[in-house]
């Protein structure tokens, strides 16, 4: 006899039954609650965790943490991206639309550093990269932020950096977690299977 049949059996037995129907229902609810908690526990133990620390806010460095985070989340991972210092600009609604690619000191740029240092070269390098992204159909930074949030990535903004840069909490994209400190980031890192510093 299943537990689903017990209340009806107890009710049909009438007053002669020693089983209290209310107690039996409460017991069945408690068993269902415990089974649900056990299923959640088994799921959370199997779920891999990834923590990414994003410290750089240039145009090209906005992509790696967002691509890795959204991909891991699509595979069911628990993902946190902690943005600090210049990495915070990735989550800033206005600043993220104007991130630049630095031509100076980039060994993959097809320019000598002397030319890359000329005024306007960063803007030109950024436009060239944006053109490649458009032609290739690669997602924009804003689209990757939206995708990350939709897939459950916790995009965190470092509170100390918010104060240092004198940003307001409403400067960031909706659903970005603000007011997060280093201790919280460290706790997630300690529990993570993979930790990356970008």
C-alpha positions as a Markdown table, in Angstrom:
| # | Residue | x | y | z |
|---|---|---|---|---|
| 1 | Unk | 0.0 | 0.0 | 0.0 |
| 2 | Unk | 1.4 | 3.4 | -1.0 |
| 3 | Unk | 1.3 | 6.4 | 1.3 |
| 4 | Unk | -1.1 | 8.0 | -1.1 |
| 5 | Unk | -3.7 | 5.2 | -0.2 |
| 6 | Unk | -3.3 | 5.6 | 3.5 |
| 7 | Unk | -5.6 | 8.6 | 4.2 |
| 8 | Unk | -8.4 | 7.0 | 2.2 |
| 9 | Unk | -7.9 | 3.7 | 3.9 |
| 10 | Unk | -7.9 | 5.3 | 7.3 |
| 11 | Unk | -11.0 | 7.3 | 6.5 |
| 12 | Unk | -12.8 | 4.2 | 5.2 |
| 13 | Unk | -11.9 | 2.4 | 8.5 |
| 14 | Unk | -13.9 | 5.0 | 10.3 |
| 15 | Unk | -13.7 | 5.6 | 14.0 |
| 16 | Unk | -12.4 | 2.1 | 14.7 |
| 17 | Unk | -9.0 | 3.0 | 13.1 |
| 18 | Unk | -6.1 | 3.8 | 15.4 |
| 19 | Unk | -4.6 | 6.0 | 12.6 |
| 20 | Unk | -5.2 | 9.7 | 13.0 |
| 21 | Unk | -5.9 | 11.0 | 9.5 |
| 22 | Unk | -4.6 | 14.5 | 10.2 |
| 23 | Unk | -1.3 | 13.1 | 11.6 |
| 24 | Unk | -1.0 | 10.8 | 8.6 |
| 25 | Unk | -1.4 | 13.7 | 6.2 |
| 26 | Unk | 1.1 | 15.8 | 8.1 |
| 27 | Unk | 3.5 | 12.8 | 8.0 |
| 28 | Unk | 3.1 | 12.4 | 4.3 |
| 29 | Unk | 3.7 | 16.1 | 3.7 |
| 30 | Unk | 6.9 | 15.9 | 5.9 |
| 31 | Unk | 8.1 | 12.9 | 3.8 |
| 32 | Unk | 7.5 | 14.8 | 0.6 |
| 33 | Unk | 9.3 | 17.8 | 2.0 |
| 34 | Unk | 12.3 | 15.7 | 3.0 |
| 35 | Unk | 12.4 | 13.9 | -0.4 |
| 36 | Unk | 12.4 | 17.3 | -2.1 |
| 37 | Unk | 15.2 | 18.6 | 0.2 |
| 38 | Unk | 17.2 | 15.4 | -0.6 |
| 39 | Unk | 16.7 | 15.9 | -4.3 |
| 40 | Unk | 17.9 | 19.5 | -4.1 |
| 41 | Unk | 20.9 | 18.5 | -2.0 |
| 42 | Unk | 21.9 | 15.8 | -4.6 |
| 43 | Unk | 21.5 | 18.3 | -7.4 |
| 44 | Unk | 23.6 | 21.0 | -5.7 |
| 45 | Unk | 26.3 | 18.5 | -4.9 |
| 46 | Unk | 26.5 | 17.4 | -8.6 |
| 47 | Unk | 26.4 | 21.0 | -9.9 |
| 48 | Unk | 29.8 | 22.3 | -10.8 |
| 49 | Unk | 30.8 | 25.8 | -9.7 |
| 50 | Unk | 32.8 | 28.4 | -11.6 |
| 51 | Unk | 34.1 | 31.8 | -10.2 |
| 52 | Unk | 35.6 | 34.3 | -12.6 |
| 53 | Unk | 37.3 | 37.5 | -11.4 |
| 54 | Unk | 37.1 | 40.2 | -14.1 |
| 55 | Unk | 39.7 | 42.9 | -13.5 |
| 56 | Unk | 40.1 | 44.4 | -16.9 |
| 57 | Unk | 37.6 | 46.6 | -18.7 |
| 58 | Unk | 38.9 | 47.0 | -22.2 |
| 59 | Unk | 36.8 | 46.1 | -25.2 |
| 60 | Unk | 38.6 | 42.8 | -25.9 |
| 61 | Unk | 38.8 | 41.8 | -22.3 |
| 62 | Unk | 35.0 | 42.1 | -21.8 |
| 63 | Unk | 34.4 | 39.1 | -24.0 |
| 64 | Unk | 36.3 | 36.2 | -22.2 |
| 65 | Unk | 34.5 | 36.3 | -18.8 |
| 66 | Unk | 31.1 | 36.8 | -20.4 |
| 67 | Unk | 31.5 | 34.0 | -23.0 |
| 68 | Unk | 32.9 | 31.6 | -20.4 |
| 69 | Unk | 30.2 | 32.4 | -17.9 |
| 70 | Unk | 27.3 | 32.1 | -20.2 |
| 71 | Unk | 28.6 | 28.9 | -21.7 |
| 72 | Unk | 29.2 | 27.3 | -18.3 |
| 73 | Unk | 25.7 | 28.4 | -17.2 |
| 74 | Unk | 24.2 | 26.8 | -20.3 |
| 75 | Unk | 25.8 | 23.5 | -19.1 |
| 76 | Unk | 24.0 | 23.9 | -15.8 |
| 77 | Unk | 27.0 | 25.3 | -13.7 |
| 78 | Unk | 26.6 | 27.7 | -10.8 |
| 79 | Unk | 28.5 | 30.7 | -12.1 |
| 80 | Unk | 29.6 | 33.9 | -10.5 |
| 81 | Unk | 31.6 | 36.7 | -12.2 |
| 82 | Unk | 33.0 | 39.2 | -9.7 |
| 83 | Unk | 33.9 | 42.4 | -11.5 |
| 84 | Unk | 36.4 | 44.7 | -9.8 |
| 85 | Unk | 38.5 | 47.7 | -10.7 |
| 86 | Unk | 38.4 | 48.3 | -14.4 |
| 87 | Unk | 36.4 | 45.1 | -14.9 |
| 88 | Unk | 33.5 | 47.0 | -13.3 |
| 89 | Unk | 33.1 | 49.1 | -16.5 |
| 90 | Unk | 31.8 | 46.0 | -18.3 |
| 91 | Unk | 28.6 | 46.1 | -16.1 |
| 92 | Unk | 28.3 | 49.9 | -16.2 |
| 93 | Unk | 25.4 | 50.6 | -18.7 |
| 94 | Unk | 27.0 | 53.7 | -20.2 |
| 95 | Unk | 30.7 | 52.8 | -20.0 |
| 96 | Unk | 30.2 | 49.3 | -21.4 |
| 97 | Unk | 29.0 | 50.9 | -24.7 |
| 98 | Unk | 32.2 | 52.8 | -25.1 |
| 99 | Unk | 34.9 | 50.3 | -24.1 |
| 100 | Unk | 38.1 | 50.7 | -26.1 |
| 101 | Unk | 40.7 | 48.2 | -27.5 |
| 102 | Unk | 44.2 | 49.3 | -26.7 |
| 103 | Unk | 46.6 | 49.1 | -29.6 |
| 104 | Unk | 49.7 | 49.8 | -27.4 |
| 105 | Unk | 51.5 | 46.9 | -25.9 |
| 106 | Unk | 49.3 | 44.3 | -27.7 |
| 107 | Unk | 51.7 | 41.9 | -29.4 |
| 108 | Unk | 49.0 | 40.7 | -31.8 |
| 109 | Unk | 48.3 | 44.1 | -33.2 |
| 110 | Unk | 49.8 | 44.5 | -36.7 |
| 111 | Unk | 51.3 | 47.8 | -35.8 |
| 112 | Unk | 54.6 | 48.7 | -34.1 |
| 113 | Unk | 54.1 | 50.3 | -30.7 |
| 114 | Unk | 55.5 | 53.6 | -32.0 |
| 115 | Unk | 52.5 | 53.8 | -34.4 |
| 116 | Unk | 50.0 | 52.3 | -32.0 |
| 117 | Unk | 50.8 | 55.1 | -29.5 |
| 118 | Unk | 49.7 | 57.8 | -32.0 |
| 119 | Unk | 46.5 | 59.7 | -31.1 |
| 120 | Unk | 43.4 | 58.0 | -32.4 |
| 121 | Unk | 44.9 | 54.5 | -32.8 |
| 122 | Unk | 42.9 | 53.0 | -30.0 |
| 123 | Unk | 39.7 | 54.3 | -31.6 |
| 124 | Unk | 40.7 | 52.9 | -34.9 |
| 125 | Unk | 41.6 | 49.5 | -33.4 |
| 126 | Unk | 38.3 | 49.4 | -31.6 |
| 127 | Unk | 36.3 | 50.2 | -34.8 |
| 128 | Unk | 38.2 | 47.5 | -36.7 |
| 129 | Unk | 37.4 | 44.9 | -34.0 |
| 130 | Unk | 33.7 | 46.0 | -33.9 |
| 131 | Unk | 33.6 | 45.7 | -37.7 |
| 132 | Unk | 34.9 | 42.1 | -37.4 |
| 133 | Unk | 32.4 | 41.3 | -34.7 |
| 134 | Unk | 29.5 | 42.6 | -36.8 |
| 135 | Unk | 30.7 | 40.8 | -40.0 |
| 136 | Unk | 31.1 | 37.6 | -38.0 |
| 137 | Unk | 27.7 | 37.9 | -36.3 |
| 138 | Unk | 29.4 | 37.6 | -32.9 |
| 139 | Unk | 27.3 | 38.8 | -30.0 |
| 140 | Unk | 27.8 | 42.3 | -28.6 |
| 141 | Unk | 28.9 | 42.9 | -25.0 |
| 142 | Unk | 25.3 | 44.0 | -24.1 |
| 143 | Unk | 23.9 | 40.8 | -25.7 |
| 144 | Unk | 26.4 | 38.7 | -23.8 |
| 145 | Unk | 25.4 | 40.4 | -20.5 |
| 146 | Unk | 21.7 | 39.8 | -21.2 |
| 147 | Unk | 22.5 | 36.1 | -22.1 |
| 148 | Unk | 24.5 | 35.7 | -19.0 |
| 149 | Unk | 21.8 | 37.1 | -16.8 |
| 150 | Unk | 19.1 | 35.0 | -18.6 |
| 151 | Unk | 21.1 | 31.8 | -18.0 |
| 152 | Unk | 21.5 | 32.5 | -14.3 |
| 153 | Unk | 25.0 | 33.9 | -14.1 |
| 154 | Unk | 25.5 | 36.0 | -11.0 |
| 155 | Unk | 27.2 | 39.1 | -12.4 |
| 156 | Unk | 28.6 | 40.8 | -9.3 |
| 157 | Unk | 29.9 | 44.4 | -8.9 |
| 158 | Unk | 32.6 | 44.9 | -6.2 |
| 159 | Unk | 31.3 | 47.4 | -3.6 |
| 160 | Unk | 34.7 | 48.8 | -2.8 |
| 161 | Unk | 35.3 | 49.6 | -6.5 |
| 162 | Unk | 31.8 | 51.1 | -6.8 |
| 163 | Unk | 32.7 | 53.5 | -4.0 |
| 164 | Unk | 36.3 | 54.1 | -5.4 |
| 165 | Unk | 35.0 | 55.0 | -8.9 |
| 166 | Unk | 32.1 | 57.0 | -7.4 |
| 167 | Unk | 29.5 | 55.0 | -9.3 |
| 168 | Unk | 25.9 | 54.7 | -8.2 |
| 169 | Unk | 24.2 | 51.3 | -7.9 |
| 170 | Unk | 21.6 | 52.2 | -10.6 |
| 171 | Unk | 24.5 | 52.9 | -13.1 |
| 172 | Unk | 24.6 | 49.1 | -13.7 |
| 173 | Unk | 22.5 | 46.8 | -15.9 |
| 174 | Unk | 19.3 | 45.5 | -14.2 |
| 175 | Unk | 19.8 | 42.3 | -12.3 |
| 176 | Unk | 23.5 | 42.9 | -11.7 |
| 177 | Unk | 24.3 | 42.1 | -8.0 |
| 178 | Unk | 25.8 | 45.2 | -6.4 |
| 179 | Unk | 27.3 | 45.7 | -3.0 |
| 180 | Unk | 29.4 | 42.5 | -3.0 |
| 181 | Unk | 32.6 | 42.4 | -1.0 |
| 182 | Unk | 35.8 | 40.4 | -1.4 |
| 183 | Unk | 34.8 | 38.1 | 1.4 |
| 184 | Unk | 31.7 | 36.9 | -0.5 |
| 185 | Unk | 33.8 | 36.4 | -3.7 |
| 186 | Unk | 36.4 | 34.4 | -1.8 |
| 187 | Unk | 33.7 | 32.2 | -0.3 |
| 188 | Unk | 32.3 | 31.3 | -3.7 |
| 189 | Unk | 35.9 | 30.7 | -5.0 |
| 190 | Unk | 36.6 | 28.4 | -2.1 |
| 191 | Unk | 33.5 | 26.3 | -3.0 |
| 192 | Unk | 34.2 | 26.4 | -6.8 |
| 193 | Unk | 35.5 | 23.7 | -9.0 |
| 194 | Unk | 37.1 | 26.2 | -11.3 |
| 195 | Unk | 38.5 | 29.7 | -10.5 |
| 196 | Unk | 39.7 | 32.1 | -13.2 |
| 197 | Unk | 41.3 | 35.5 | -13.0 |
| 198 | Unk | 40.7 | 37.5 | -16.2 |
